[in-house]
């Protein structure tokens, strides 16, 4: 999780706000806090940095006389909510960096603020800078959320509002996408508060409903903390908008955005789920360990333990990844590469030759359990997106 919130205020030309004007603006917009010029770390001139004290803590503004690096994806996301985003980004020639600086004095009695508390302070501060300084064209939060000055002016007034009125739309994006017949969405920026993003892919909903659901979940998690959120493995029953059960899973994102809280249809409402073997038929038929276990009834590739349910539209094709199957083969061969197994194999074959299947089964039972653990580990990895059976499909934007 991010520890210090940073905001970038994009400007038409390089300038810092007037210090006295900024302090008056902060006091007017957030009168419950004590805003003042810092005497411990005073500003060092017209080019900054500028330090403002809020209670027992410091905020700083640094002026950078150059644009921020252009990020196509950042402004593409911003343009879904703010159509003029690309134009605004192209107009800026300088930027300010705003961030909390911690306690205003080296006083052991001053409690360090957590990320959420610092984020609220920074949000209030940025809103006042936008109000006090002409020529602001955009604000970028944490380098990944771009918003208009108008949105910051309005919503930053609620920087210290409790759930559900906190200005979470300034802090995160909701990115819609299409997967097969389903409209889904994921978040960008939520993990700074919760350690995880949301990936929401539930059948039968339109884009508006998906966006509202994700916004509600995000606001709740920011307001109440991740420990109060849905636990991995939870199942939500049908409600007035969703006519089937929804599963929750804490896993890695399919879209490379890190750990997510995933919401997906548990029931195969749209006929998209298919069953695939974890250990494929070619390995099951030809690997000597599995052949031996099959002879004594300790391995059957058709059993449920060897099956995984996946959505093929999450992948580019249904051609198995060579690396996955090679990993299975290496793991199976590793189980055989010991003197203990060599002796067990010899004894099991001797028992089979004598028609004593029960003894052969008993001898090979430990290796059957190892194979079972391999299947379970592979199934868990595929479910959590720590491993892939097929090449993941790229994002399909709406």
Wavefront OBJ file of the C-alpha trace (Angstrom):
o trace
v 0.000 0.000 0.000
v 1.099 3.569 -0.684
v 2.221 5.388 2.483
v 2.268 9.073 1.441
v -0.400 10.585 -0.838
v 0.957 12.815 -3.593
v -1.037 15.111 -5.836
v 0.168 16.892 -8.955
v -1.503 20.204 -9.780
v -1.052 20.906 -13.491
v -0.583 24.569 -14.461
v -0.591 26.677 -17.600
v 2.620 28.329 -16.345
v 4.997 27.880 -13.427
v 3.892 29.674 -10.268
v 3.213 29.071 -6.608
v 0.091 30.365 -4.872
v 0.372 33.444 -2.725
v 0.959 32.124 0.772
v -1.396 34.490 2.612
v -4.147 33.985 0.031
v -3.779 30.216 0.341
v -3.992 30.289 4.135
v -7.106 32.475 4.015
v -8.651 30.082 1.490
v -7.859 27.043 3.647
v -9.386 28.686 6.706
v -12.514 29.615 4.778
v -12.973 26.170 3.238
v -12.019 24.118 6.326
v -12.516 26.340 9.382
v -12.386 23.447 11.865
v -8.628 23.027 11.312
v -5.795 25.355 12.355
v -3.986 26.538 9.217
v -0.920 28.767 9.482
v 2.431 29.601 8.001
v 5.140 27.234 9.223
v 7.811 28.807 11.394
v 9.763 25.570 11.703
v 10.162 25.084 7.949
v 9.465 28.486 6.383
v 9.199 28.952 2.642
v 12.537 29.852 1.087
v 11.439 32.220 -1.642
v 9.183 32.691 -4.612
v 10.100 29.318 -6.116
v 9.400 27.327 -2.957
v 9.086 24.873 -1.524
v 6.201 26.280 0.478
v 5.299 24.844 3.884
v 1.893 25.253 5.516
v 1.117 24.064 9.020
v -2.186 22.326 9.743
v -2.544 21.628 13.446
v 0.546 19.612 14.422
v 1.395 18.583 10.867
v 3.002 20.073 7.770
v 1.942 20.212 4.142
v 4.334 21.176 1.388
v 4.103 22.462 -2.178
v 7.002 22.149 -4.590
v 6.973 23.870 -7.948
v 8.291 22.044 -11.029
v 8.714 24.240 -14.141
v 7.988 21.388 -16.555
v 5.038 19.154 -17.536
v 4.590 15.738 -15.983
v 5.423 12.847 -18.356
v 2.527 12.072 -20.672
v 0.595 8.931 -19.727
v -1.871 7.822 -22.382
v -3.698 5.402 -20.110
v -4.070 7.981 -17.327
v -5.782 10.495 -19.591
v -7.795 7.824 -21.382
v -9.269 6.756 -18.036
v -9.830 10.375 -17.034
v -11.656 11.139 -20.293
v -14.474 8.678 -19.498
v -15.591 11.010 -16.724
v -14.031 14.210 -18.058
v -14.150 14.402 -21.892
v -11.758 17.408 -22.032
v -9.002 15.539 -20.158
v -6.627 15.099 -23.104
v -6.964 18.750 -24.099
v -6.309 19.919 -20.533
v -3.251 17.675 -20.199
v -1.823 19.138 -23.394
v -2.169 22.689 -22.107
v -0.061 22.383 -18.987
v 3.524 23.639 -18.923
v 4.387 23.218 -15.240
v 3.098 21.461 -12.151
v 3.042 21.601 -8.369
v 3.692 18.580 -6.154
v 1.605 18.550 -2.984
v 2.265 16.117 -0.138
v 2.070 15.773 3.658
v 5.390 16.135 5.505
v 4.533 14.572 8.856
v 4.713 16.279 12.277
v 5.467 19.991 12.221
v 7.858 19.631 15.172
v 10.051 16.831 16.479
v 7.649 16.057 19.267
v 7.281 12.444 20.307
v 3.755 13.178 21.459
v 2.481 13.930 17.940
v 0.830 10.868 16.465
v 1.838 9.956 12.921
v -1.075 9.979 10.512
v -2.117 6.946 8.491
v -2.594 7.021 4.741
v -6.319 7.776 4.863
v -5.825 10.690 7.285
v -3.005 12.094 5.172
v -5.139 11.660 2.056
v -7.928 13.730 3.559
v -5.498 16.500 4.554
v -3.897 16.476 1.111
v -7.327 16.560 -0.554
v -8.433 19.576 1.462
v -5.120 21.279 0.765
v -5.181 20.641 -2.993
v -8.741 21.956 -3.227
v -7.656 25.204 -1.582
v -4.636 25.537 -3.889
v -6.923 25.135 -6.891
v -9.225 27.808 -5.453
v -6.383 30.220 -4.664
v -4.260 29.851 -7.781
v -5.303 30.841 -11.328
v -4.215 28.742 -14.291
v -4.862 25.243 -12.888
v -5.829 22.892 -15.734
v -5.979 19.486 -13.967
v -5.126 17.559 -10.819
v -3.524 14.120 -10.868
v -3.868 12.052 -7.703
v -1.113 9.493 -6.948
v -0.050 9.596 -10.588
v -3.009 7.535 -11.799
v -6.275 9.502 -11.388
v -6.814 12.670 -13.437
v -9.642 15.078 -12.579
v -10.784 18.555 -13.596
v -10.138 21.619 -11.398
v -13.905 22.099 -11.146
v -14.394 18.616 -9.719
v -11.625 19.219 -7.178
v -13.066 22.568 -6.147
v -16.448 21.008 -5.448
v -15.625 17.603 -3.996
v -12.561 18.494 -1.932
v -14.813 20.491 0.390
v -15.930 17.056 1.657
v -12.367 15.884 2.331
v -13.159 15.109 5.983
v -16.717 13.846 5.496
v -17.448 10.384 6.914
v -18.618 7.414 4.844
v -20.464 7.487 2.486
v -19.832 11.169 1.674
v -16.040 11.172 1.445
v -14.793 12.342 -2.008
v -13.572 8.927 -3.148
v -14.156 9.847 -6.824
v -11.102 12.139 -6.576
v -8.968 9.232 -5.378
v -9.796 6.376 -7.730
v -11.035 5.398 -11.180
v -13.669 2.844 -12.141
v -12.667 1.293 -15.454
v -15.417 -0.543 -17.384
v -14.672 -3.435 -19.735
v -16.450 -6.237 -21.566
v -15.718 -9.932 -21.088
v -17.794 -12.079 -23.422
v -21.424 -11.208 -22.735
v -20.644 -9.564 -19.400
v -19.894 -5.931 -18.628
v -17.421 -5.650 -15.781
v -15.269 -2.996 -14.133
v -12.105 -2.721 -12.113
v -10.717 0.060 -9.948
v -7.458 2.006 -10.120
v -6.331 3.769 -6.943
v -8.409 1.929 -4.348
v -5.459 -0.240 -3.296
v -3.699 2.808 -1.831
v -6.405 2.760 0.876
v -7.208 -0.937 1.124
v -4.269 -2.923 -0.288
v -6.508 -4.327 -3.049
v -8.386 -3.100 -6.074
v -11.874 -4.357 -7.001
v -12.508 -6.536 -10.041
v -16.251 -6.865 -10.598
v -17.583 -9.189 -13.288
v -21.175 -10.223 -12.635
v -23.504 -11.414 -15.394
v -26.645 -9.604 -16.471
v -25.863 -6.005 -15.439
v -25.571 -2.845 -17.541
v -22.658 -0.441 -17.300
v -24.477 2.016 -15.038
v -25.405 -0.656 -12.500
v -21.888 -2.099 -12.524
v -20.371 1.349 -11.959
v -22.749 2.125 -9.095
v -22.049 -1.232 -7.422
v -18.290 -0.758 -7.643
v -18.560 2.838 -6.398
v -20.616 1.710 -3.398
v -18.169 -1.077 -2.566
v -15.190 1.247 -2.926
v -16.692 3.954 -0.718
v -17.514 1.344 1.916
v -13.996 -0.111 1.938
v -12.358 3.332 2.143
v -14.737 4.422 4.897
v -14.657 1.262 7.002
v -11.320 -0.358 6.203
v -10.481 -3.581 4.360
v -10.921 -5.767 7.452
v -14.623 -4.909 7.438
v -15.009 -5.869 3.768
v -16.176 -9.159 2.243
v -13.979 -12.136 3.053
v -12.483 -14.395 0.423
v -14.820 -17.323 -0.227
v -17.963 -15.412 0.744
v -21.093 -15.851 -1.362
v -23.779 -13.212 -1.797
v -27.313 -14.382 -2.520
v -29.518 -12.895 -5.261
v -30.945 -9.425 -4.696
v -33.196 -6.960 -6.496
v -30.623 -6.330 -9.283
v -28.655 -9.588 -9.422
v -30.709 -12.741 -9.940
v -28.013 -15.261 -8.981
v -25.281 -15.899 -6.428
v -22.066 -13.899 -6.526
v -18.757 -15.244 -5.241
v -16.012 -13.188 -3.596
v -12.377 -14.154 -3.972
v -9.186 -12.382 -2.895
v -6.772 -13.099 -5.713
v -4.436 -11.535 -8.272
v -5.974 -9.527 -11.085
v -6.302 -10.850 -14.609
v -5.507 -7.304 -15.753
v -2.140 -7.012 -13.967
v -3.341 -4.456 -11.430
v -2.135 -6.498 -8.455
v -4.223 -8.079 -5.677
v -7.980 -7.636 -6.060
v -11.242 -8.402 -4.347
v -12.974 -10.247 -7.152
v -16.762 -10.420 -7.519
v -18.028 -12.910 -10.092
v -21.108 -14.963 -10.927
v -21.001 -18.239 -9.040
v -23.761 -19.751 -11.144
v -23.169 -20.304 -14.856
v -25.923 -17.861 -15.796
v -24.755 -17.233 -19.368
v -23.307 -20.634 -20.250
v -19.719 -19.413 -20.303
v -18.063 -21.761 -17.822
v -16.292 -24.865 -19.151
v -14.477 -27.679 -17.372
v -10.862 -28.478 -18.235
v -8.465 -31.164 -16.976
v -5.663 -29.902 -14.747
v -3.357 -32.766 -15.743
v -4.073 -33.194 -19.477
v -4.779 -36.575 -21.154
v -1.359 -36.683 -22.841
v 0.463 -36.532 -19.497
v -2.068 -38.820 -17.799
v -1.561 -41.497 -20.479
v 2.188 -41.306 -20.768
v 3.787 -40.288 -17.509
v 5.116 -43.453 -15.794
v 4.074 -42.357 -12.302
v 0.481 -41.710 -13.351
v 0.379 -44.909 -15.399
v 1.494 -46.859 -12.351
v -1.005 -45.138 -10.056
v -3.744 -45.734 -12.608
v -3.053 -49.468 -12.596
v -3.867 -49.692 -8.892
v -6.847 -47.313 -9.020
v -5.099 -44.389 -7.325
v -5.310 -41.933 -10.239
v -8.189 -41.211 -12.594
v -7.906 -38.082 -14.793
v -11.694 -37.936 -15.120
v -12.272 -37.441 -11.373
v -13.316 -34.037 -9.978
v -9.918 -33.550 -8.325
v -8.413 -33.212 -11.800
v -10.967 -30.710 -13.128
v -10.984 -26.907 -13.085
v -13.900 -24.677 -14.127
v -12.844 -21.623 -16.150
v -14.415 -19.049 -18.446
v -12.851 -19.434 -21.910
v -13.585 -15.785 -22.774
v -11.014 -14.826 -20.112
v -8.344 -16.228 -22.407
v -7.026 -15.606 -25.909
v -7.439 -19.233 -26.967
v -8.064 -22.617 -25.389
v -4.598 -23.846 -26.348
v -2.863 -24.970 -23.173
v 0.307 -23.148 -22.200
v 3.350 -25.341 -22.678
v 4.996 -23.880 -19.594
v 2.087 -24.990 -17.399
v 2.155 -28.602 -18.634
v 5.940 -28.726 -18.501
v 5.754 -27.624 -14.879
v 3.323 -30.456 -14.122
v 5.615 -32.994 -15.818
v 8.651 -31.779 -13.885
v 6.776 -31.973 -10.590
v 5.589 -35.516 -11.337
v 9.055 -36.641 -12.391
v 10.519 -35.133 -9.225
v 8.264 -37.421 -7.173
v 9.902 -40.440 -8.849
v 13.523 -39.321 -8.593
v 14.293 -40.882 -5.212
v 15.607 -44.262 -4.094
v 12.500 -44.615 -1.922
v 10.232 -44.417 -4.956
v 12.438 -46.782 -6.986
v 12.117 -49.411 -4.254
v 8.369 -48.810 -3.915
v 7.890 -49.105 -7.688
v 9.746 -52.416 -7.752
v 7.732 -53.796 -4.854
v 4.430 -52.576 -6.355
v 5.178 -54.208 -9.705
v 6.054 -57.444 -7.941
v 2.751 -57.299 -6.035
v 0.812 -56.659 -9.254
v 2.550 -59.560 -10.958
v 1.283 -61.747 -8.125
v -2.234 -60.363 -8.462
v -2.034 -58.544 -5.136
v -3.550 -55.161 -6.133
v -4.295 -54.216 -2.521
v -0.626 -54.435 -1.529
v 0.470 -52.515 -4.623
v -2.075 -49.824 -3.820
v -0.847 -49.553 -0.237
v 2.776 -49.249 -1.363
v 1.971 -46.431 -3.836
v -0.491 -44.552 -1.627
v 2.046 -41.862 -0.494
v 2.724 -40.892 -4.129
v -0.983 -40.760 -4.908
v -1.319 -38.263 -2.062
v 1.544 -36.195 -3.516
v -0.202 -36.126 -6.888
v -3.391 -35.040 -5.140
v -1.522 -32.177 -3.465
v -0.109 -31.167 -6.850
v -3.606 -31.081 -8.351
v -4.940 -29.061 -5.421
v -2.050 -26.577 -5.628
v -2.540 -26.182 -9.379
v -6.282 -25.660 -8.945
v -5.688 -23.012 -6.279
v -3.081 -21.250 -8.440
v -5.413 -21.221 -11.451
v -8.308 -19.955 -9.351
v -6.216 -17.174 -7.782
v -4.672 -16.236 -11.155
v -1.219 -17.048 -9.809
v -0.963 -19.505 -12.700
v -2.665 -19.708 -16.087
v -3.790 -22.704 -18.104
v -4.248 -20.543 -21.214
v -2.933 -17.165 -22.345
v -5.039 -14.462 -20.608
v -7.110 -12.301 -22.926
v -6.253 -8.589 -23.093
v -8.661 -6.014 -21.748
v -11.611 -5.264 -24.037
v -12.705 -1.691 -23.464
v -16.301 -0.604 -23.844
l 1 2 3 4 5 6 7 8 9 10 11 12 13 14 15 16 17 18 19 20 21 22 23 24 25 26 27 28 29 30 31 32 33 34 35 36 37 38 39 40 41 42 43 44 45 46 47 48 49 50 51 52 53 54 55 56 57 58 59 60 61 62 63 64 65 66 67 68 69 70 71 72 73 74 75 76 77 78 79 80 81 82 83 84 85 86 87 88 89 90 91 92 93 94 95 96 97 98 99 100 101 102 103 104 105 106 107 108 109 110 111 112 113 114 115 116 117 118 119 120 121 122 123 124 125 126 127 128 129 130 131 132 133 134 135 136 137 138 139 140 141 142 143 144 145 146 147 148 149 150 151 152 153 154 155 156 157 158 159 160 161 162 163 164 165 166 167 168 169 170 171 172 173 174 175 176 177 178 179 180 181 182 183 184 185 186 187 188 189 190 191 192 193 194 195 196 197 198 199 200 201 202 203 204 205 206 207 208 209 210 211 212 213 214 215 216 217 218 219 220 221 222 223 224 225 226 227 228 229 230 231 232 233 234 235 236 237 238 239 240 241 242 243 244 245 246 247 248 249 250 251 252 253 254 255 256 257 258 259 260 261 262 263 264 265 266 267 268 269 270 271 272 273 274 275 276 277 278 279 280 281 282 283 284 285 286 287 288 289 290 291 292 293 294 295 296 297 298 299 300 301 302 303 304 305 306 307 308 309 310 311 312 313 314 315 316 317 318 319 320 321 322 323 324 325 326 327 328 329 330 331 332 333 334 335 336 337 338 339 340 341 342 343 344 345 346 347 348 349 350 351 352 353 354 355 356 357 358 359 360 361 362 363 364 365 366 367 368 369 370 371 372 373 374 375 376 377 378 379 380 381 382 383 384 385 386 387 388 389 390 391 392 393 394 395 396 397 398
